[in-house]
């Protein structure tokens, strides 16, 4: 028994090391292209996931949005360049991809708290944000209840809103959607049309590489959608996690899935949407499932 346990732990550690190595390769790509336009698609390809999932995963693991991390790294290097060269501010701005001096000045001040032109003064303090390096970390452990479920494609109907390709720009979009849907009767009307699994109110992030990104509040239904928009969730294998609590607790569960379960699970992100299934939509006493599309690593 001990032999099998040791073998399982060895395989899990190897999977985790490979996952961390891919993330660090994506960080190396950022460092090599800080004076270029950074291709989010290439970052995601290196990490073996979609651009949406990469940004989501990075934000949970690093504690800041990907775009903010890149901005901090660029402004750290820009400060060094300003201190150590006689180049004009506009030249430094262009080096780091800012065609507008105003935009560069705004970005620089947001990080360092002073104007770029002030950096060359004696005794001026600036901030430095070193490159992120991911390392293996063993966290201790609350249990996570989940199941693996393979499901055919299914049709949903509901309302949608476009999502920005930089996911932090959507932090206001989704909560405002839910608030409107609750106030204008949308949720009640959708509940009357729900007739097929998964049974519950759905929050669907449809963010594939080849489609315009959208977020749906919807139900699974075979009925005439009428006023509502239709979308087909593709066939996929899902890791389904259960939870209960508030809207905050579902975000905490999603973070644990990304940072604790996924790295050592033997699975990688699949290409289908992320789904939140609300079995009891009361925001203060919710019962829910988080569906993460997965493929074997």
N, C-alpha and C positions, 0 to 999 in steps of 0.2 A: 504493500500500500504506500509506503514511504517513497518507493522508487517512482510509482506513477505520479504521486504528488509532486515530486521533484521535477519530473519531466514536464508536467503541466505548467509548473511555475517557470521553468526554463523557456518553454515555448511562448508563454505570456510575456516574459521579459524581452524576448527577441522581437516579438511583434511591437511592443512598446518602444523599443530602441529604434526600430525602423520608422515608426511613426514620428518620433521626435527628430530623427535625422532628416526626414522630408521637410518638417517644419523649419529646421535650421537651414536647409538648402534654400528655402523660400526667403528666409531672412538674408542670406548671402546674396540672393538675386537683388533684393532691395538695395543693399549696400553698393552693389556694382552698378546700379542704375539710378542713383540719387540725382544725377545731373541730366537724366533722360526722363521721358514719360514712362512711368512704371506701369507695366501691363498686368492688370489684375488677373487676366486670364492665364498668363504664364505662371503667376504665383500659385493659382489654384491648381493648374496642371502639375506643378512640382509637388504639391501636397496631395494630389490624387482626389480632388473634389471639385465642385463647381465654384464659381466666383462668389456666389451668394453664401454657400456653406463655408468657404474659406474666411470670408469677412466675419461671419457669425462666430466661427470657431476661434479666430484670432482675438476678437473682442472679449470673449469669455475668458480666454487663457491669459491675455496680456492686461486686461482691465481697462483698455482704451480702444477706441475705434482704429481700424487700420489706417484710415486717411490721416488721423491725428498723429499716429506714430510716425508716419512718413513725413508729415509736416515738421514734427519735432526733430527728426534726424536731419532734414534739410536745413532747418534754422540753426542747429548746432554747428553744422559744417560751415554755413554762411558766416556765422560769428567768427569762427577761426579764420576764414578767408579775409574778412574785413580787418581783423586785428593784424594779420601777417602779410598784407599786401597793400599796394598803392592803387589797386584797381578801383574804378568808380563803383558806386553803389549800384547803378543801373547794370553794370557788367556782371556784378555778383548776382543780382536779381535774375538776369537772363540765364546765367549758368545753372541756376536751380529751377528753371522753368517758369519764371514769372515775367511775362511780357509787359506787365503794367507795374511801374514803380510804386503806385498806390497800393496794389494788391500785395506786393512784397513787403512794403512798409507795415501794412496791417498785420500780415502773418508774422513778421519779425517781432513787432511789438507785443503780439498776443503771447509769444513764447518768452521773450526776454524782458519785456516791460519798458524798453527804451527804443528809440529810433535807430535804424542802422547807422546813420551818420554819427551817432554819439559813441559808438563802440570804440572808435580809435582814440578816445580820450584816455588819459592816464588814470589807472585805478578803477576803471569801469568794470563792474561785475556783469557777467552773462551766465546763462545756464548751459549745461551740457547734458544731453540725453544719450547715453551709450547705446550701442546696438543691443537688441534683445537676443539672448541665447536661451533656448528652451532646454531644460534638463529633466531627467526622470525624477518624479517626486511621488513617494508613497503616501497616500492620504488614508486616514483612518476611517472608519467605515460604518457609515450608516447603510442599512440595506437599501437596495433599489429593486422594486418589483417590476419585472418586464416579461414580455413574451415575444417570440418571433412569429410573424404572421405573413403568409404569402397571399396576396389578394389580386383578383382580376381588376381590370380597369372599371371605374365606376363614374357615373355622371352626378355632378352636383349643380345646384341652381342657387343663385344668391346675388349679392351686390359686391362690386369690386372697386378698388381704387388702385391707380398706378403706383408702383414703388420705384424709388430712385436707385440707381446702380451702386451708390454708396449708402449702405444700409442705415448708417446713423442718421441720415436725413429723413428716415421714415419713423423715427421714434414718436413723433406727434401724430402721424397719419393714422396708424392703426387704433390707438385709443380713442381718437375722435370719431373714427368710423363706428366703433362699438357703441359709443355714446349716442350718436345719431340713430343707429339702428334700434336701440332700446327705446328712444324717445318717440320715433315716428311710426312705430308699429311694425317695422320690418321683421324683427325677430319673431313676433307673434305670427305674422303671415307665413314666414318660412316654416315655422314649426308645424303649421297645418298642411304643408306639402311634403313633409318628410315621410318616406315610406320604404326605405331600403337601407341596409347596413352600409357604413357604420351609423347607428342610430344616435343622434345627438346634434347639437349645434357645432358647426365646423369653422375653424379659422385656418385658412389654407394659404400658404405662401408659395405661389406658383412663380418660381424664379429660375427657370431653366436657361441654359446658355443660348438657345435659339428662339426665345420668345420674349416679348415685352413683360417685364416683371409686374405682377399684380398680387394683391392680397384680397381674398374672398372671405366674406361672412356668408355661410351657405349651409345647405343640408343636402344629404344624398337623397335623390328622388328620381322616379321614372315618370312623374306627372308633367303636364304642360307647365312650363316655367312662367308663361305669361309675361309679366313686367320684369322678370328676373333674368339675369345673364346665365348662360350655361357654360360649363367647363368639364372636361373629362380628365379625371385623375388617372394617370397611366397605371398599368399593372406593375406591381413592385413587391419586394419583400420589405417588411417593416419591423423595426424594433419598437414595441409598444410599451410605454411606461405609464403606470397609474399613479395618481396622486390626489390630494384633496387639500383645501385651504383657500387662500386668497389669490388674487391675480399676481401678487408678489411671489407666492410660493410656486406658481407654475414657472416663473422665470428662474427661480432658484433650482427647480428640477431640471430645466433645460440646460442650465450651466453645469450641473453635476453630470448630466448625460455626456456633454461635450468634453469636459475636463477629466472625468473619472472613469466613466464606462467605456466610451468609444476608443480611447487609446489602447486598451488592453483586451478589447472584446473579440478580436479576430475579424471584425467587420470594418468597412469603410463607408463613407457617405455614398448613397446611391444618387440617381439623377431625378427622382420624383420629388414632388413638393413636400415640405414639412407641413404637418397637420396637428392642430390642437383640437381635440374632441371634448366638448363640454357636455357631460352627462347631467350635470346640475349647474346651470349657468349663473346661479347666485354669486355675485362677485366677492361676497364676504364668506361664503360657505360652499365653495365650488367642489364638485367632483369631476375629474378630467382625466384624459389620456393624452400623452404626447407621442405622436407617430413620427419616427425618424426613418427615412428610406435608407436601406443598407444593402451592401453586396459583400460577399466574402472577400477578405483581404488576400 
